[in-house]
């Protein structure tokens, strides 16, 4: 079993500028891009690429090139190469708490 006590999250950001020594990022969910330059491990991404970003020693490090331009990172890769368990297959969700004449249509969803 994997020890998850000290794991740091992986974030998704968009490259806003490529500069000497790294890239500038706009983190998903934030209103404005950041002005700090972040180091890149691996291929340098292009502007508008989505990249995986890891928290390391009080800052962030970009994990290689991005999805959308220069290639290298596809967000789906995170699930393929991580040790995080996830479900695959086909299932039908169950809605709970519906009452007072509320109805819902449930359709089947399939994941690969």
PDB file as gemmi writes it, atoms N, CA and C in Angstrom:
CRYST1    1.000    1.000    1.000  90.00  90.00  90.00 P 1                      
ATOM      1  N   UNK A   1       0.836  -1.176   0.000  1.00  0.00           N  
ATOM      2  CA  UNK A   1       0.000   0.000   0.000  1.00  0.00           C  
ATOM      3  C   UNK A   1       0.887   1.248   0.000  1.00  0.00           C  
ATOM      4  N   UNK A   2       0.504   2.247  -0.794  1.00  0.00           N  
ATOM      5  CA  UNK A   2       1.285   3.463  -0.924  1.00  0.00           C  
ATOM      6  C   UNK A   2       1.051   4.395   0.271  1.00  0.00           C  
ATOM      7  N   UNK A   3       2.133   4.994   0.802  1.00  0.00           N  
ATOM      8  CA  UNK A   3       2.026   5.973   1.880  1.00  0.00           C  
ATOM      9  C   UNK A   3       1.614   7.305   1.274  1.00  0.00           C  
ATOM     10  N   UNK A   4       0.435   7.796   1.627  1.00  0.00           N  
ATOM     11  CA  UNK A   4      -0.085   9.038   1.052  1.00  0.00           C  
ATOM     12  C   UNK A   4       0.027  10.216   1.998  1.00  0.00           C  
ATOM     13  N   UNK A   5       0.682  10.043   3.128  1.00  0.00           N  
ATOM     14  CA  UNK A   5       0.734  11.074   4.154  1.00  0.00           C  
ATOM     15  C   UNK A   5       1.417  12.354   3.673  1.00  0.00           C  
ATOM     16  N   UNK A   6       2.493  12.255   2.902  1.00  0.00           N  
ATOM     17  CA  UNK A   6       3.252  13.432   2.500  1.00  0.00           C  
ATOM     18  C   UNK A   6       3.089  13.801   1.029  1.00  0.00           C  
ATOM     19  N   UNK A   7       2.084  13.282   0.359  1.00  0.00           N  
ATOM     20  CA  UNK A   7       1.872  13.603  -1.055  1.00  0.00           C  
ATOM     21  C   UNK A   7       1.383  15.036  -1.220  1.00  0.00           C  
ATOM     22  N   UNK A   8       1.888  15.700  -2.249  1.00  0.00           N  
ATOM     23  CA  UNK A   8       1.436  17.048  -2.594  1.00  0.00           C  
ATOM     24  C   UNK A   8       0.536  16.950  -3.819  1.00  0.00           C  
ATOM     25  N   UNK A   9      -0.439  17.850  -3.930  1.00  0.00           N  
ATOM     26  CA  UNK A   9      -1.333  17.802  -5.089  1.00  0.00           C  
ATOM     27  C   UNK A   9      -0.629  18.235  -6.370  1.00  0.00           C  
ATOM     28  N   UNK A  10      -1.177  17.812  -7.481  1.00  0.00           N  
ATOM     29  CA  UNK A  10      -0.747  18.264  -8.797  1.00  0.00           C  
ATOM     30  C   UNK A  10      -1.812  19.255  -9.279  1.00  0.00           C  
ATOM     31  N   UNK A  11      -1.378  20.400  -9.758  1.00  0.00           N  
ATOM     32  CA  UNK A  11      -2.289  21.440 -10.222  1.00  0.00           C  
ATOM     33  C   UNK A  11      -2.244  21.524 -11.740  1.00  0.00           C  
ATOM     34  N   UNK A  12      -3.283  22.115 -12.325  1.00  0.00           N  
ATOM     35  CA  UNK A  12      -3.322  22.377 -13.760  1.00  0.00           C  
ATOM     36  C   UNK A  12      -3.264  23.888 -13.948  1.00  0.00           C  
ATOM     37  N   UNK A  13      -2.395  24.325 -14.858  1.00  0.00           N  
ATOM     38  CA  UNK A  13      -2.265  25.754 -15.148  1.00  0.00           C  
ATOM     39  C   UNK A  13      -2.098  25.929 -16.650  1.00  0.00           C  
ATOM     40  N   UNK A  14      -2.300  27.156 -17.120  1.00  0.00           N  
ATOM     41  CA  UNK A  14      -2.102  27.503 -18.523  1.00  0.00           C  
ATOM     42  C   UNK A  14      -0.895  28.424 -18.623  1.00  0.00           C  
ATOM     43  N   UNK A  15      -0.022  28.145 -19.570  1.00  0.00           N  
ATOM     44  CA  UNK A  15       1.163  28.971 -19.779  1.00  0.00           C  
ATOM     45  C   UNK A  15       0.733  30.288 -20.421  1.00  0.00           C  
ATOM     46  N   UNK A  16       1.093  31.403 -19.784  1.00  0.00           N  
ATOM     47  CA  UNK A  16       0.745  32.720 -20.322  1.00  0.00           C  
ATOM     48  C   UNK A  16       1.922  33.383 -21.026  1.00  0.00           C  
ATOM     49  N   UNK A  17       3.139  32.961 -20.668  1.00  0.00           N  
ATOM     50  CA  UNK A  17       4.329  33.553 -21.272  1.00  0.00           C  
ATOM     51  C   UNK A  17       5.513  32.613 -21.079  1.00  0.00           C  
ATOM     52  N   UNK A  18       6.350  32.491 -22.103  1.00  0.00           N  
ATOM     53  CA  UNK A  18       7.596  31.737 -22.004  1.00  0.00           C  
ATOM     54  C   UNK A  18       8.716  32.761 -21.931  1.00  0.00           C  
ATOM     55  N   UNK A  19       9.534  32.701 -20.863  1.00  0.00           N  
ATOM     56  CA  UNK A  19      10.586  33.687 -20.642  1.00  0.00           C  
ATOM     57  C   UNK A  19      11.898  32.976 -20.313  1.00  0.00           C  
ATOM     58  N   UNK A  20      12.964  33.746 -20.242  1.00  0.00           N  
ATOM     59  CA  UNK A  20      14.265  33.206 -19.840  1.00  0.00           C  
ATOM     60  C   UNK A  20      14.132  32.550 -18.465  1.00  0.00           C  
ATOM     61  N   UNK A  21      14.486  31.298 -18.354  1.00  0.00           N  
ATOM     62  CA  UNK A  21      14.472  30.613 -17.068  1.00  0.00           C  
ATOM     63  C   UNK A  21      13.172  29.925 -16.707  1.00  0.00           C  
ATOM     64  N   UNK A  22      12.155  29.974 -17.573  1.00  0.00           N  
ATOM     65  CA  UNK A  22      10.913  29.271 -17.254  1.00  0.00           C  
ATOM     66  C   UNK A  22       9.692  29.839 -17.942  1.00  0.00           C  
ATOM     67  N   UNK A  23       8.566  29.734 -17.245  1.00  0.00           N  
ATOM     68  CA  UNK A  23       7.283  30.175 -17.804  1.00  0.00           C  
ATOM     69  C   UNK A  23       6.471  30.909 -16.744  1.00  0.00           C  
ATOM     70  N   UNK A  24       5.538  31.717 -17.203  1.00  0.00           N  
ATOM     71  CA  UNK A  24       4.562  32.345 -16.314  1.00  0.00           C  
ATOM     72  C   UNK A  24       3.248  31.601 -16.501  1.00  0.00           C  
ATOM     73  N   UNK A  25       2.468  31.504 -15.410  1.00  0.00           N  
ATOM     74  CA  UNK A  25       1.291  30.638 -15.403  1.00  0.00           C  
ATOM     75  C   UNK A  25       0.020  31.350 -14.949  1.00  0.00           C  
ATOM     76  N   UNK A  26      -1.098  30.832 -15.442  1.00  0.00           N  
ATOM     77  CA  UNK A  26      -2.425  31.192 -14.932  1.00  0.00           C  
ATOM     78  C   UNK A  26      -3.020  29.897 -14.390  1.00  0.00           C  
ATOM     79  N   UNK A  27      -3.099  29.819 -13.053  1.00  0.00           N  
ATOM     80  CA  UNK A  27      -3.612  28.605 -12.422  1.00  0.00           C  
ATOM     81  C   UNK A  27      -5.121  28.516 -12.593  1.00  0.00           C  
ATOM     82  N   UNK A  28      -5.588  27.313 -12.842  1.00  0.00           N  
ATOM     83  CA  UNK A  28      -7.026  27.069 -12.992  1.00  0.00           C  
ATOM     84  C   UNK A  28      -7.746  27.530 -11.731  1.00  0.00           C  
ATOM     85  N   UNK A  29      -8.822  28.298 -11.899  1.00  0.00           N  
ATOM     86  CA  UNK A  29      -9.619  28.767 -10.766  1.00  0.00           C  
ATOM     87  C   UNK A  29      -9.213  30.132 -10.254  1.00  0.00           C  
ATOM     88  N   UNK A  30      -8.075  30.650 -10.677  1.00  0.00           N  
ATOM     89  CA  UNK A  30      -7.637  31.979 -10.250  1.00  0.00           C  
ATOM     90  C   UNK A  30      -8.081  33.019 -11.271  1.00  0.00           C  
ATOM     91  N   UNK A  31      -8.352  34.219 -10.793  1.00  0.00           N  
ATOM     92  CA  UNK A  31      -8.875  35.273 -11.665  1.00  0.00           C  
ATOM     93  C   UNK A  31      -7.825  35.865 -12.597  1.00  0.00           C  
ATOM     94  N   UNK A  32      -6.579  35.939 -12.158  1.00  0.00           N  
ATOM     95  CA  UNK A  32      -5.539  36.581 -12.960  1.00  0.00           C  
ATOM     96  C   UNK A  32      -4.298  35.699 -13.036  1.00  0.00           C  
ATOM     97  N   UNK A  33      -3.526  35.845 -14.126  1.00  0.00           N  
ATOM     98  CA  UNK A  33      -2.263  35.109 -14.225  1.00  0.00           C  
ATOM     99  C   UNK A  33      -1.275  35.580 -13.169  1.00  0.00           C  
ATOM    100  N   UNK A  34      -0.353  34.727 -12.814  1.00  0.00           N  
ATOM    101  CA  UNK A  34       0.701  35.081 -11.865  1.00  0.00           C  
ATOM    102  C   UNK A  34       1.866  35.731 -12.616  1.00  0.00           C  
ATOM    103  N   UNK A  35       2.620  36.555 -11.909  1.00  0.00           N  
ATOM    104  CA  UNK A  35       3.753  37.244 -12.530  1.00  0.00           C  
ATOM    105  C   UNK A  35       5.073  36.531 -12.292  1.00  0.00           C  
ATOM    106  N   UNK A  36       5.102  35.575 -11.379  1.00  0.00           N  
ATOM    107  CA  UNK A  36       6.322  34.839 -11.061  1.00  0.00           C  
ATOM    108  C   UNK A  36       6.710  33.910 -12.209  1.00  0.00           C  
ATOM    109  N   UNK A  37       8.008  33.686 -12.377  1.00  0.00           N  
ATOM    110  CA  UNK A  37       8.519  32.745 -13.370  1.00  0.00           C  
ATOM    111  C   UNK A  37       8.748  31.401 -12.679  1.00  0.00           C  
ATOM    112  N   UNK A  38       8.206  30.333 -13.265  1.00  0.00           N  
ATOM    113  CA  UNK A  38       8.316  28.984 -12.706  1.00  0.00           C  
ATOM    114  C   UNK A  38       9.229  28.128 -13.573  1.00  0.00           C  
ATOM    115  N   UNK A  39      10.055  27.310 -12.930  1.00  0.00           N  
ATOM    116  CA  UNK A  39      10.967  26.405 -13.637  1.00  0.00           C  
ATOM    117  C   UNK A  39      10.179  25.286 -14.308  1.00  0.00           C  
ATOM    118  N   UNK A  40      10.790  24.737 -15.359  1.00  0.00           N  
ATOM    119  CA  UNK A  40      10.176  23.648 -16.121  1.00  0.00           C  
ATOM    120  C   UNK A  40      11.101  22.441 -16.091  1.00  0.00           C  
ATOM    121  N   UNK A  41      10.543  21.270 -15.798  1.00  0.00           N  
ATOM    122  CA  UNK A  41      11.277  20.016 -15.893  1.00  0.00           C  
ATOM    123  C   UNK A  41      10.843  19.365 -17.198  1.00  0.00           C  
ATOM    124  N   UNK A  42      11.766  19.105 -18.087  1.00  0.00           N  
ATOM    125  CA  UNK A  42      11.436  18.486 -19.365  1.00  0.00           C  
ATOM    126  C   UNK A  42      11.256  19.518 -20.458  1.00  0.00           C  
ATOM    127  N   UNK A  43      10.471  19.165 -21.474  1.00  0.00           N  
ATOM    128  CA  UNK A  43      10.261  20.027 -22.640  1.00  0.00           C  
ATOM    129  C   UNK A  43       9.566  21.327 -22.247  1.00  0.00           C  
ATOM    130  N   UNK A  44      10.038  22.437 -22.800  1.00  0.00           N  
ATOM    131  CA  UNK A  44       9.422  23.730 -22.516  1.00  0.00           C  
ATOM    132  C   UNK A  44       8.089  23.824 -23.255  1.00  0.00           C  
ATOM    133  N   UNK A  45       7.017  24.128 -22.520  1.00  0.00           N  
ATOM    134  CA  UNK A  45       5.703  24.252 -23.163  1.00  0.00           C  
ATOM    135  C   UNK A  45       5.597  25.559 -23.946  1.00  0.00           C  
ATOM    136  N   UNK A  46       4.539  25.692 -24.696  1.00  0.00           N  
ATOM    137  CA  UNK A  46       4.245  26.900 -25.472  1.00  0.00           C  
ATOM    138  C   UNK A  46       3.168  27.707 -24.773  1.00  0.00           C  
ATOM    139  N   UNK A  47       3.028  28.971 -25.176  1.00  0.00           N  
ATOM    140  CA  UNK A  47       1.954  29.815 -24.652  1.00  0.00           C  
ATOM    141  C   UNK A  47       0.612  29.150 -24.953  1.00  0.00           C  
ATOM    142  N   UNK A  48      -0.286  29.186 -23.995  1.00  0.00           N  
ATOM    143  CA  UNK A  48      -1.636  28.600 -24.032  1.00  0.00           C  
ATOM    144  C   UNK A  48      -1.659  27.090 -23.792  1.00  0.00           C  
ATOM    145  N   UNK A  49      -0.499  26.465 -23.594  1.00  0.00           N  
ATOM    146  CA  UNK A  49      -0.487  25.040 -23.236  1.00  0.00           C  
ATOM    147  C   UNK A  49      -1.010  24.874 -21.814  1.00  0.00           C  
ATOM    148  N   UNK A  50      -1.758  23.803 -21.584  1.00  0.00           N  
ATOM    149  CA  UNK A  50      -2.132  23.411 -20.223  1.00  0.00           C  
ATOM    150  C   UNK A  50      -1.031  22.501 -19.717  1.00  0.00           C  
ATOM    151  N   UNK A  51      -0.586  22.748 -18.486  1.00  0.00           N  
ATOM    152  CA  UNK A  51       0.527  21.987 -17.929  1.00  0.00           C  
ATOM    153  C   UNK A  51       0.188  21.475 -16.538  1.00  0.00           C  
ATOM    154  N   UNK A  52       0.869  20.388 -16.155  1.00  0.00           N  
ATOM    155  CA  UNK A  52       0.784  19.876 -14.791  1.00  0.00           C  
ATOM    156  C   UNK A  52       1.839  20.601 -13.977  1.00  0.00           C  
ATOM    157  N   UNK A  53       1.468  21.019 -12.763  1.00  0.00           N  
ATOM    158  CA  UNK A  53       2.359  21.789 -11.903  1.00  0.00           C  
ATOM    159  C   UNK A  53       2.394  21.122 -10.527  1.00  0.00           C  
ATOM    160  N   UNK A  54       3.601  20.861 -10.036  1.00  0.00           N  
ATOM    161  CA  UNK A  54       3.768  20.220  -8.733  1.00  0.00           C  
ATOM    162  C   UNK A  54       4.282  21.229  -7.717  1.00  0.00           C  
ATOM    163  N   UNK A  55       3.781  21.125  -6.487  1.00  0.00           N  
ATOM    164  CA  UNK A  55       4.281  21.951  -5.386  1.00  0.00           C  
ATOM    165  C   UNK A  55       5.574  21.321  -4.878  1.00  0.00           C  
ATOM    166  N   UNK A  56       6.675  22.114  -4.890  1.00  0.00           N  
ATOM    167  CA  UNK A  56       7.981  21.618  -4.464  1.00  0.00           C  
ATOM    168  C   UNK A  56       8.694  22.707  -3.681  1.00  0.00           C  
ATOM    169  N   UNK A  57       9.042  22.441  -2.434  1.00  0.00           N  
ATOM    170  CA  UNK A  57       9.844  23.343  -1.605  1.00  0.00           C  
ATOM    171  C   UNK A  57       9.334  24.781  -1.593  1.00  0.00           C  
ATOM    172  N   UNK A  58       8.059  24.975  -1.406  1.00  0.00           N  
ATOM    173  CA  UNK A  58       7.496  26.310  -1.271  1.00  0.00           C  
ATOM    174  C   UNK A  58       7.239  27.045  -2.571  1.00  0.00           C  
ATOM    175  N   UNK A  59       7.433  26.381  -3.693  1.00  0.00           N  
ATOM    176  CA  UNK A  59       7.133  26.989  -4.983  1.00  0.00           C  
ATOM    177  C   UNK A  59       6.469  25.927  -5.860  1.00  0.00           C  
ATOM    178  N   UNK A  60       6.356  26.202  -7.144  1.00  0.00           N  
ATOM    179  CA  UNK A  60       5.775  25.236  -8.078  1.00  0.00           C  
ATOM    180  C   UNK A  60       6.765  24.959  -9.195  1.00  0.00           C  
ATOM    181  N   UNK A  61       6.710  23.746  -9.733  1.00  0.00           N  
ATOM    182  CA  UNK A  61       7.547  23.346 -10.853  1.00  0.00           C  
ATOM    183  C   UNK A  61       6.644  22.768 -11.931  1.00  0.00           C  
ATOM    184  N   UNK A  62       6.836  23.214 -13.168  1.00  0.00           N  
ATOM    185  CA  UNK A  62       6.058  22.724 -14.306  1.00  0.00           C  
ATOM    186  C   UNK A  62       6.642  21.389 -14.754  1.00  0.00           C  
ATOM    187  N   UNK A  63       5.774  20.406 -14.933  1.00  0.00           N  
ATOM    188  CA  UNK A  63       6.207  19.055 -15.286  1.00  0.00           C  
ATOM    189  C   UNK A  63       6.156  18.843 -16.787  1.00  0.00           C  
ATOM    190  N   UNK A  64       7.064  19.449 -17.521  1.00  0.00           N  
ATOM    191  CA  UNK A  64       7.204  19.228 -18.954  1.00  0.00           C  
ATOM    192  C   UNK A  64       6.236  20.002 -19.810  1.00  0.00           C  
ATOM    193  N   UNK A  65       6.311  19.727 -21.119  1.00  0.00           N  
ATOM    194  CA  UNK A  65       5.488  20.413 -22.106  1.00  0.00           C  
ATOM    195  C   UNK A  65       4.013  20.192 -21.877  1.00  0.00           C  
ATOM    196  N   UNK A  66       3.203  20.977 -22.556  1.00  0.00           N  
ATOM    197  CA  UNK A  66       1.776  20.983 -22.278  1.00  0.00           C  
ATOM    198  C   UNK A  66       0.905  20.374 -23.341  1.00  0.00           C  
ATOM    199  N   UNK A  67      -0.370  20.229 -23.009  1.00  0.00           N  
ATOM    200  CA  UNK A  67      -1.373  19.754 -23.959  1.00  0.00           C  
ATOM    201  C   UNK A  67      -1.914  20.960 -24.702  1.00  0.00           C  
ATOM    202  N   UNK A  68      -1.942  20.908 -25.988  1.00  0.00           N  
ATOM    203  CA  UNK A  68      -2.530  21.987 -26.754  1.00  0.00           C  
ATOM    204  C   UNK A  68      -1.555  22.658 -27.689  1.00  0.00           C  
ATOM    205  N   UNK A  69      -0.265  22.505 -27.499  1.00  0.00           N  
ATOM    206  CA  UNK A  69       0.698  23.159 -28.362  1.00  0.00           C  
ATOM    207  C   UNK A  69       1.862  22.231 -28.638  1.00  0.00           C  
ATOM    208  N   UNK A  70       2.873  22.311 -27.794  1.00  0.00           N  
ATOM    209  CA  UNK A  70       4.103  21.548 -28.016  1.00  0.00           C  
ATOM    210  C   UNK A  70       3.967  20.088 -27.611  1.00  0.00           C  
ATOM    211  N   UNK A  71       2.875  19.736 -26.972  1.00  0.00           N  
ATOM    212  CA  UNK A  71       2.667  18.355 -26.557  1.00  0.00           C  
ATOM    213  C   UNK A  71       3.426  18.017 -25.298  1.00  0.00           C  
ATOM    214  N   UNK A  72       3.321  16.771 -24.856  1.00  0.00           N  
ATOM    215  CA  UNK A  72       4.054  16.330 -23.697  1.00  0.00           C  
ATOM    216  C   UNK A  72       3.159  15.984 -22.531  1.00  0.00           C  
ATOM    217  N   UNK A  73       2.149  16.768 -22.225  1.00  0.00           N  
ATOM    218  CA  UNK A  73       1.268  16.476 -21.107  1.00  0.00           C  
ATOM    219  C   UNK A  73      -0.180  16.519 -21.557  1.00  0.00           C  
ATOM    220  N   UNK A  74      -0.862  15.461 -21.302  1.00  0.00           N  
ATOM    221  CA  UNK A  74      -2.301  15.386 -21.496  1.00  0.00           C  
ATOM    222  C   UNK A  74      -2.871  15.144 -20.108  1.00  0.00           C  
ATOM    223  N   UNK A  75      -3.843  15.962 -19.654  1.00  0.00           N  
ATOM    224  CA  UNK A  75      -4.371  15.760 -18.307  1.00  0.00           C  
ATOM    225  C   UNK A  75      -4.801  14.328 -18.014  1.00  0.00           C  
ATOM    226  N   UNK A  76      -5.209  13.585 -19.024  1.00  0.00           N  
ATOM    227  CA  UNK A  76      -5.593  12.193 -18.810  1.00  0.00           C  
ATOM    228  C   UNK A  76      -4.394  11.344 -18.394  1.00  0.00           C  
ATOM    229  N   UNK A  77      -3.170  11.794 -18.761  1.00  0.00           N  
ATOM    230  CA  UNK A  77      -1.971  11.059 -18.354  1.00  0.00           C  
ATOM    231  C   UNK A  77      -1.837  10.984 -16.840  1.00  0.00           C  
ATOM    232  N   UNK A  78      -2.322  12.002 -16.157  1.00  0.00           N  
ATOM    233  CA  UNK A  78      -2.236  12.014 -14.700  1.00  0.00           C  
ATOM    234  C   UNK A  78      -2.857  10.746 -14.122  1.00  0.00           C  
ATOM    235  N   UNK A  79      -4.023  10.364 -14.621  1.00  0.00           N  
ATOM    236  CA  UNK A  79      -4.695   9.167 -14.102  1.00  0.00           C  
ATOM    237  C   UNK A  79      -4.007   7.902 -14.566  1.00  0.00           C  
ATOM    238  N   UNK A  80      -3.513   7.884 -15.800  1.00  0.00           N  
ATOM    239  CA  UNK A  80      -2.862   6.683 -16.317  1.00  0.00           C  
ATOM    240  C   UNK A  80      -1.569   6.361 -15.579  1.00  0.00           C  
ATOM    241  N   UNK A  81      -0.812   7.382 -15.172  1.00  0.00           N  
ATOM    242  CA  UNK A  81       0.505   7.156 -14.602  1.00  0.00           C  
ATOM    243  C   UNK A  81       0.561   7.330 -13.088  1.00  0.00           C  
ATOM    244  N   UNK A  82      -0.555   7.641 -12.459  1.00  0.00           N  
ATOM    245  CA  UNK A  82      -0.554   7.803 -11.000  1.00  0.00           C  
ATOM    246  C   UNK A  82      -0.942   6.484 -10.338  1.00  0.00           C  
ATOM    247  N   UNK A  83      -0.758   6.435  -9.041  1.00  0.00           N  
ATOM    248  CA  UNK A  83      -1.165   5.261  -8.277  1.00  0.00           C  
ATOM    249  C   UNK A  83      -2.523   5.477  -7.613  1.00  0.00           C  
ATOM    250  N   UNK A  84      -3.247   6.474  -8.058  1.00  0.00           N  
ATOM    251  CA  UNK A  84      -4.542   6.771  -7.463  1.00  0.00           C  
ATOM    252  C   UNK A  84      -5.584   5.832  -8.069  1.00  0.00           C  
ATOM    253  N   UNK A  85      -6.293   5.090  -7.234  1.00  0.00           N  
ATOM    254  CA  UNK A  85      -7.304   4.182  -7.778  1.00  0.00           C  
ATOM    255  C   UNK A  85      -8.503   4.951  -8.330  1.00  0.00           C  
ATOM    256  N   UNK A  86      -9.028   4.479  -9.428  1.00  0.00           N  
ATOM    257  CA  UNK A  86     -10.226   5.076  -9.999  1.00  0.00           C  
ATOM    258  C   UNK A  86     -11.029   3.984 -10.700  1.00  0.00           C  
ATOM    259  N   UNK A  87     -12.299   4.246 -10.870  1.00  0.00           N  
ATOM    260  CA  UNK A  87     -13.188   3.238 -11.456  1.00  0.00           C  
ATOM    261  C   UNK A  87     -13.253   3.374 -12.962  1.00  0.00           C  
ATOM    262  N   UNK A  88     -13.389   2.258 -13.623  1.00  0.00           N  
ATOM    263  CA  UNK A  88     -13.643   2.242 -15.056  1.00  0.00           C  
ATOM    264  C   UNK A  88     -14.874   1.386 -15.294  1.00  0.00           C  
ATOM    265  N   UNK A  89     -15.406   1.453 -16.478  1.00  0.00           N  
ATOM    266  CA  UNK A  89     -16.547   0.619 -16.815  1.00  0.00           C  
ATOM    267  C   UNK A  89     -17.821   1.426 -16.986  1.00  0.00           C  
ATOM    268  N   UNK A  90     -18.938   0.742 -16.905  1.00  0.00           N  
ATOM    269  CA  UNK A  90     -20.240   1.365 -17.094  1.00  0.00           C  
ATOM    270  C   UNK A  90     -21.041   1.219 -15.810  1.00  0.00           C  
ATOM    271  N   UNK A  91     -21.696   2.273 -15.416  1.00  0.00           N  
ATOM    272  CA  UNK A  91     -22.528   2.220 -14.226  1.00  0.00           C  
ATOM    273  C   UNK A  91     -23.673   3.193 -14.377  1.00  0.00           C  
ATOM    274  N   UNK A  92     -24.675   3.014 -13.561  1.00  0.00           N  
ATOM    275  CA  UNK A  92     -25.820   3.915 -13.526  1.00  0.00           C  
ATOM    276  C   UNK A  92     -25.836   4.605 -12.175  1.00  0.00           C  
ATOM    277  N   UNK A  93     -25.725   5.930 -12.168  1.00  0.00           N  
ATOM    278  CA  UNK A  93     -25.717   6.641 -10.884  1.00  0.00           C  
ATOM    279  C   UNK A  93     -27.068   6.554 -10.189  1.00  0.00           C  
ATOM    280  N   UNK A  94     -27.053   6.650  -8.874  1.00  0.00           N  
ATOM    281  CA  UNK A  94     -28.265   6.658  -8.079  1.00  0.00           C  
ATOM    282  C   UNK A  94     -28.452   8.038  -7.473  1.00  0.00           C  
ATOM    283  N   UNK A  95     -29.589   8.632  -7.712  1.00  0.00           N  
ATOM    284  CA  UNK A  95     -29.888   9.931  -7.123  1.00  0.00           C  
ATOM    285  C   UNK A  95     -30.636   9.723  -5.827  1.00  0.00           C  
ATOM    286  N   UNK A  96     -30.190  10.384  -4.779  1.00  0.00           N  
ATOM    287  CA  UNK A  96     -30.846  10.267  -3.489  1.00  0.00           C  
ATOM    288  C   UNK A  96     -31.361  11.631  -3.069  1.00  0.00           C  
ATOM    289  N   UNK A  97     -32.376  11.633  -2.243  1.00  0.00           N  
ATOM    290  CA  UNK A  97     -32.890  12.881  -1.704  1.00  0.00           C  
ATOM    291  C   UNK A  97     -33.939  13.548  -2.564  1.00  0.00           C  
ATOM    292  N   UNK A  98     -34.342  12.906  -3.651  1.00  0.00           N  
ATOM    293  CA  UNK A  98     -35.401  13.488  -4.467  1.00  0.00           C  
ATOM    294  C   UNK A  98     -36.736  13.260  -3.762  1.00  0.00           C  
ATOM    295  N   UNK A  99     -37.520  14.254  -3.709  1.00  0.00           N  
ATOM    296  CA  UNK A  99     -38.817  14.152  -3.067  1.00  0.00           C  
ATOM    297  C   UNK A  99     -39.682  15.323  -3.475  1.00  0.00           C  
ATOM    298  N   UNK A 100     -40.807  15.451  -2.878  1.00  0.00           N  
ATOM    299  CA  UNK A 100     -41.725  16.564  -3.164  1.00  0.00           C  
ATOM    300  C   UNK A 100     -42.046  16.697  -4.642  1.00  0.00           C  
ATOM    301  N   UNK A 101     -42.258  15.576  -5.299  1.00  0.00           N  
ATOM    302  CA  UNK A 101     -42.636  15.607  -6.700  1.00  0.00           C  
ATOM    303  C   UNK A 101     -41.487  15.873  -7.660  1.00  0.00           C  
ATOM    304  N   UNK A 102     -40.254  15.885  -7.183  1.00  0.00           N  
ATOM    305  CA  UNK A 102     -39.089  16.123  -8.046  1.00  0.00           C  
ATOM    306  C   UNK A 102     -38.737  14.813  -8.732  1.00  0.00           C  
ATOM    307  N   UNK A 103     -38.482  14.885 -10.025  1.00  0.00           N  
ATOM    308  CA  UNK A 103     -38.075  13.686 -10.752  1.00  0.00           C  
ATOM    309  C   UNK A 103     -36.788  13.983 -11.512  1.00  0.00           C  
ATOM    310  N   UNK A 104     -36.103  12.920 -11.920  1.00  0.00           N  
ATOM    311  CA  UNK A 104     -34.859  13.066 -12.672  1.00  0.00           C  
ATOM    312  C   UNK A 104     -34.742  11.923 -13.653  1.00  0.00           C  
ATOM    313  N   UNK A 105     -34.068  12.178 -14.747  1.00  0.00           N  
ATOM    314  CA  UNK A 105     -33.781  11.141 -15.723  1.00  0.00           C  
ATOM    315  C   UNK A 105     -32.329  10.731 -15.546  1.00  0.00           C  
ATOM    316  N   UNK A 106     -32.111   9.445 -15.399  1.00  0.00           N  
ATOM    317  CA  UNK A 106     -30.758   8.930 -15.218  1.00  0.00           C  
ATOM    318  C   UNK A 106     -30.375   8.171 -16.485  1.00  0.00           C  
ATOM    319  N   UNK A 107     -29.201   8.524 -17.021  1.00  0.00           N  
ATOM    320  CA  UNK A 107     -28.699   7.817 -18.186  1.00  0.00           C  
ATOM    321  C   UNK A 107     -27.410   7.098 -17.813  1.00  0.00           C  
ATOM    322  N   UNK A 108     -27.054   6.102 -18.581  1.00  0.00           N  
ATOM    323  CA  UNK A 108     -25.839   5.346 -18.329  1.00  0.00           C  
ATOM    324  C   UNK A 108     -24.647   6.094 -18.878  1.00  0.00           C  
ATOM    325  N   UNK A 109     -23.528   6.049 -18.145  1.00  0.00           N  
ATOM    326  CA  UNK A 109     -22.295   6.716 -18.570  1.00  0.00           C  
ATOM    327  C   UNK A 109     -21.178   5.682 -18.601  1.00  0.00           C  
ATOM    328  N   UNK A 110     -20.334   5.744 -19.602  1.00  0.00           N  
ATOM    329  CA  UNK A 110     -19.248   4.794 -19.723  1.00  0.00           C  
ATOM    330  C   UNK A 110     -17.912   5.515 -19.743  1.00  0.00           C  
ATOM    331  N   UNK A 111     -16.936   5.014 -18.995  1.00  0.00           N  
ATOM    332  CA  UNK A 111     -15.585   5.558 -18.966  1.00  0.00           C  
ATOM    333  C   UNK A 111     -14.605   4.517 -19.456  1.00  0.00           C  
ATOM    334  N   UNK A 112     -13.514   4.977 -20.042  1.00  0.00           N  
ATOM    335  CA  UNK A 112     -12.477   4.054 -20.506  1.00  0.00           C  
ATOM    336  C   UNK A 112     -11.283   4.160 -19.619  1.00  0.00           C  
TER     337      UNK A 112                                                      
END                                                                             
